[in-house]
Amino acid sequence: MPGTDWRSETIDRIRSFIHDTDPDVSEEAKWVKPSNPAGVPVWSRDGIICTGEIYKDKVKLTFFNGASLDDPSHLFNASLDAGTRRAIDIVEGSKLDEQKFKALIRAAVDLNVGRAAAKRRK
């Protein structure tokens, strides 16, 4: 996306929060296409943790195993009826609580790492 606007700044902030929480999380761009030449950032550790999609009116963070995560802070505000996924929609001017978000990232990483360890033990 040319230039910097609130959406790309939001993705940069999310990226920082994720890597502060767990430096072993990797990031790659997926689903690159002419309408989205930068692709979608995907953060993973022992499986996908979440994606960060930029839309005209929001940034959507989709947690692939969000339904399996406790969300005592109620950060999830989208895809609440999905079978496995949950999402956080961030609109311009809204604030994402850094500590609560980092706790959610930590839980997602721990879930993936635990599942991967269990598979290796089998």
N, C-alpha and C positions, 0 to 999 in steps of 0.2 A: 504494500500500500504506500503510494508516494507521500512523502512528508510525514510529519509526526502530528498525531491528534490524540485526543483523550483515549481512544481505543488502543492505539499502539503503546501509549504510556501505561495503560492498564496492564497490557500483556507483559511489558517490561517489568512492572512492579510484581506481577504474579510470578514471573520467572525468577526474580530475586528472592521472593518468599520461599519458593520451592527449593531453590539451591541452598538457601540459608538453612532450611529444615533438614535437608539430606543432600550433601554434595555428591553422593553416588547416583543420584537420579540423572538419567540421560535425557537429552532432548533431541528430537529430530523433526524435520518438516515432512508431513505426509499430505497426500491428496493435492499435489501441485497441479494446477490447470490454468488455462489462459485467463479465466476470470479471477483467479487467486494465485498469481505467480509465486508468492512467498510460501504458499501451502499453509497447512494448519500445524501449529506447534503441538507436539505430542510428547508428554513427559512419562518416562517409564523407569521402573526398577522391578525386575522379575515379573514383568507384564506392564501393560499400560495403566498408569495412575489416572491421568486426565488429559484432556485436549483443551485448547484455547481457540475458539472460533470467533472471528471478528465479523459482526453483522453491522448493517447501517446504524441501528439504534441500540446495540448492546454488544457486550463481550460475553460469550457463553462458555463456561468451564464445565465440561461434561466428565464426570467421574464414572469410569466403566463399571466399577463394582460399588457404586454409591449406595445401593440398596442394602449392602452388607455392612455399611459403616454406621456407627452411632453418630448422630448429629445433634448433640444437646444444645448447641448454640443456634440451631435452625438456620444454618447458612444455605442449605439447599432450598431453592425457591422455584425450581422448574423440573420437569420430567418426574414429578413425584409419584405418578402412577405407572412409571416404567417398571418392567420386571427386574432389571439389574442396575440400570443406570440412574443417576441423579445428577442434577445440574444446578449451577449457580449462574443466574443472569445478572450481569452488572450493567447498569445503565449510567449514562453521563450524570455526574454529580453525586452518585452514590459512593459510599465508603465501604470497603471490605476490611473488617477487623483483622489486622495482621496476626495477632496471637491465636485467635479462633481459627483462622484459615490454616495457619501452620499446624495447629493441632489436628485438623482434618487431613492435611497432607500426611502428617506423621502416621495417623491411623490407616490411611490408604497404603502407604509404604509398608507398614507392619503387616497388613493383611496380605499383600502380594508376597512379601518375603516369607511369611509363615506358610502360605499355600505352596510356594516353590520348595521350601524345606520339606514339607510333608510329602510332596511328590517324589523328591529325591530319596526319602527314607523307604518308599514302597519297593 
